[in-house]
Amino acid sequence: MKERYDVVVVGAGPSGLLAAKAVAENGFDVAVVERKEKIAVIGRTCGQTLLPPNDYFFGDLFHYNPRDKKFCFPKSGLSFPYSGPIKNLYDWYMYSPGMKRMHFGYPEGYTPPMPGMLKAPIALTYDKEVLTADLLKEARTAGAEIFENCEFTDITWAGPETIVIAGGKQFRCTYVIAADGTNSRVVQKLGFNNERRHITNLFVKSFFVSGFKAPVDGEPIVTGVNIYQGKPVYLFAVPRPVGGDWNLLFLTLEQGIDIGAAAEQIMKDSPFAQYCKGAKIKRELAAMEVIQSPIVKPFKNNVVIVGDAGSCQELECLGAMITGWKGGLAVAAALKEFQLGIAPRAIADYCDWWLNTYIKQYDYQDYLQVFGIAYMFPKPEIIDYIFSLLNQTFPPTFNPYTSVKHLGLAMQMAFPRIMAERPDILQDLVPNMLAFPSDVLAKTLKDK
Ligand SMILES: Cc1cc2nc3c(=O)[nH]c(=O)nc-3n(C[C@H](O)[C@H](O)[C@H](O)COP(=O)(O)OP(=O)(O)OC[C@H]3O[C@@H](n4cnc5c(N)ncnc54)[C@H](O)[C@@H]3O)c2cc1C
């Protein structure tokens, strides 16, 4: 351990490891403090998809380069080796409680319109433990010092110096990068949460299983809206990148629900049970997320915020990686500006980039609508009816922001038919559809 670092990165997820790589590659001293005992062992649920590989996301075009086994971001100039398996996924099916379905993907028999064009996947499924191990190696090779089992607990500012307390040790540094994820303690210590809106909490349990059979042929991503004890519980089923195993995720915003019991019931006694009949659980993971409005300016008191630490719910791994890389470069440039005695601009540029590329482009209300479906359409029978109206094939996407826009448009088109067929449900629908998703979901907190 050094007496002093240029930068301390808190958190060794995808954003923190790439931030550390960016700073260390510029020759600065970096310490990464991580509370987990083994960084590359993942205990927190993640769908372990990378999305979207068929569109711009956070200003970049992500893709897997199979020749060199690398993940590449051509606009940011970032690339790094990934030594694990991937599978391309092309379809996303969403099921209502009564198994009416919506489809995002390609129409049957689709071929690209011109030679040289791709039938691009909507997401990749990959192994996050391999990715994390590879990123850890990248950060170490670049020169970052890694401290595992080293939980951040406090931060103080002493003139030009920042003091981070982690794992009972004192780390003195110039800059801190907060990459400690969605329930960030650094962000809380900075006082940011006082200015954010606490919308709801998300409770998750997930399983890697063998023997699951999707309701349609092939290897689609499947989302199911279930009602358990009168409350919504979502199922996401994602193929694992090798063999025939699946990642089954059960999610609820309802604190009163025992998510383990809900998962068991959905697998044993629900319309999804028939697909889970042969499922054998191989591994169990869990997560809890505090969902808050995003941070608009990701810098305060020499702390730069990257990844989920500053977002509403989550940036997705790609968003986390790109912000980690950009935030790390900004800090490296800021350190250089100081050495050269030139006017500082790198951190302000990062804040502008965050504002223009995240806050202004990706409305967190859109993101929340993914979970809002079961709350906007208040009865299972209405969810079934709405899904039955939206049974066309939507464009190929698993991007939450894009998919809700397609759904919103389709709902508008369906309104005349709803008025004609089911005027009785319009009264139920309209107030929720006009409300902000954050207001609708915030009720889950008030109802406790
Ligand atoms: C249920 C669920 C499903 C998801 N599915 C997908 C998906 O399919 N595709 C996708 O792209 N994204 C998905 N995500 C989101 C994805 O997991 C995150 O966006 C991504 O991991 C964020 O990276 P990060 O580095 O910002 O934070 P994290 O990955 O959360 O990493 C933060 C790190 O900081 C550490 N840490 C936390 N507190 C401290 C502390 N006090 N001291 C030291 N270390 C600390 C943590 O242990 C962790 O290692 C999902 C998330 C959830 C909850």
PDBQT file of the ligand as one rigid body, heavy atoms in Angstrom, charges set to zero:
ROOT
HETATM    1  C1  LIG A 501     -31.888  -7.934 -11.365  1.00  0.00    +0.000 C 
HETATM    2  C2  LIG A 501     -30.881  -7.257 -12.233  1.00  0.00    +0.000 A 
HETATM    3  C3  LIG A 501     -30.729  -7.663 -13.548  1.00  0.00    +0.000 A 
HETATM    4  C4  LIG A 501     -29.811  -7.027 -14.364  1.00  0.00    +0.000 A 
HETATM    5  N1  LIG A 501     -29.670  -7.474 -15.642  1.00  0.00    +0.000 NA
HETATM    6  C5  LIG A 501     -28.803  -6.849 -16.482  1.00  0.00    +0.000 A 
HETATM    7  C6  LIG A 501     -28.621  -7.303 -17.793  1.00  0.00    +0.000 A 
HETATM    8  O1  LIG A 501     -29.218  -8.301 -18.225  1.00  0.00    +0.000 OA
HETATM    9  N2  LIG A 501     -27.783  -6.614 -18.604  1.00  0.00    +0.000 N 
HETATM   10  C7  LIG A 501     -27.090  -5.518 -18.166  1.00  0.00    +0.000 A 
HETATM   11  O2  LIG A 501     -26.334  -4.940 -18.938  1.00  0.00    +0.000 OA
HETATM   12  N3  LIG A 501     -27.236  -5.082 -16.907  1.00  0.00    +0.000 NA
HETATM   13  C8  LIG A 501     -28.064  -5.714 -16.052  1.00  0.00    +0.000 A 
HETATM   14  N4  LIG A 501     -28.181  -5.290 -14.764  1.00  0.00    +0.000 N 
HETATM   15  C9  LIG A 501     -27.464  -4.079 -14.353  1.00  0.00    +0.000 C 
HETATM   16  C10 LIG A 501     -25.982  -4.326 -14.144  1.00  0.00    +0.000 C 
HETATM   17  O3  LIG A 501     -25.816  -5.355 -13.211  1.00  0.00    +0.000 OA
HETATM   18  C11 LIG A 501     -25.354  -3.035 -13.658  1.00  0.00    +0.000 C 
HETATM   19  O4  LIG A 501     -25.761  -1.950 -14.468  1.00  0.00    +0.000 OA
HETATM   20  C12 LIG A 501     -23.824  -3.076 -13.630  1.00  0.00    +0.000 C 
HETATM   21  O5  LIG A 501     -23.312  -4.172 -12.940  1.00  0.00    +0.000 OA
HETATM   22  C13 LIG A 501     -23.334  -1.790 -12.977  1.00  0.00    +0.000 C 
HETATM   23  O6  LIG A 501     -21.953  -1.789 -12.869  1.00  0.00    +0.000 OA
HETATM   24  P1  LIG A 501     -21.254  -0.872 -11.765  1.00  0.00    +0.000 P 
HETATM   25  O7  LIG A 501     -19.801  -1.170 -11.871  1.00  0.00    +0.000 OA
HETATM   26  O8  LIG A 501     -21.688   0.517 -11.899  1.00  0.00    +0.000 OA
HETATM   27  O9  LIG A 501     -21.833  -1.391 -10.380  1.00  0.00    +0.000 OA
HETATM   28  P2  LIG A 501     -21.783  -2.852  -9.737  1.00  0.00    +0.000 P 
HETATM   29  O10 LIG A 501     -21.689  -3.900 -10.766  1.00  0.00    +0.000 OA
HETATM   30  O11 LIG A 501     -22.913  -2.900  -8.774  1.00  0.00    +0.000 OA
HETATM   31  O12 LIG A 501     -20.405  -2.855  -8.945  1.00  0.00    +0.000 OA
HETATM   32  C14 LIG A 501     -20.253  -2.111  -7.752  1.00  0.00    +0.000 C 
HETATM   33  C15 LIG A 501     -19.119  -2.715  -6.961  1.00  0.00    +0.000 C 
HETATM   34  O13 LIG A 501     -18.903  -1.918  -5.805  1.00  0.00    +0.000 OA
HETATM   35  C16 LIG A 501     -18.761  -2.772  -4.669  1.00  0.00    +0.000 C 
HETATM   36  N5  LIG A 501     -19.158  -2.023  -3.485  1.00  0.00    +0.000 N 
HETATM   37  C17 LIG A 501     -20.402  -1.642  -3.117  1.00  0.00    +0.000 A 
HETATM   38  N6  LIG A 501     -20.366  -0.961  -1.956  1.00  0.00    +0.000 NA
HETATM   39  C18 LIG A 501     -19.050  -0.926  -1.577  1.00  0.00    +0.000 A 
HETATM   40  C19 LIG A 501     -18.374  -0.356  -0.467  1.00  0.00    +0.000 A 
HETATM   41  N7  LIG A 501     -19.023   0.308   0.535  1.00  0.00    +0.000 N 
HETATM   42  N8  LIG A 501     -17.018  -0.489  -0.394  1.00  0.00    +0.000 NA
HETATM   43  C20 LIG A 501     -16.344  -1.148  -1.388  1.00  0.00    +0.000 A 
HETATM   44  N9  LIG A 501     -16.954  -1.717  -2.451  1.00  0.00    +0.000 NA
HETATM   45  C21 LIG A 501     -18.280  -1.587  -2.553  1.00  0.00    +0.000 A 
HETATM   46  C22 LIG A 501     -19.683  -3.946  -4.979  1.00  0.00    +0.000 C 
HETATM   47  O14 LIG A 501     -19.339  -5.083  -4.215  1.00  0.00    +0.000 OA
HETATM   48  C23 LIG A 501     -19.432  -4.132  -6.479  1.00  0.00    +0.000 C 
HETATM   49  O15 LIG A 501     -18.353  -4.976  -6.739  1.00  0.00    +0.000 OA
HETATM   50  C24 LIG A 501     -29.046  -5.941 -13.881  1.00  0.00    +0.000 A 
HETATM   51  C25 LIG A 501     -29.172  -5.549 -12.544  1.00  0.00    +0.000 A 
HETATM   52  C26 LIG A 501     -30.083  -6.203 -11.722  1.00  0.00    +0.000 A 
HETATM   53  C27 LIG A 501     -30.213  -5.798 -10.286  1.00  0.00    +0.000 C 
ENDROOT
TORSDOF 0
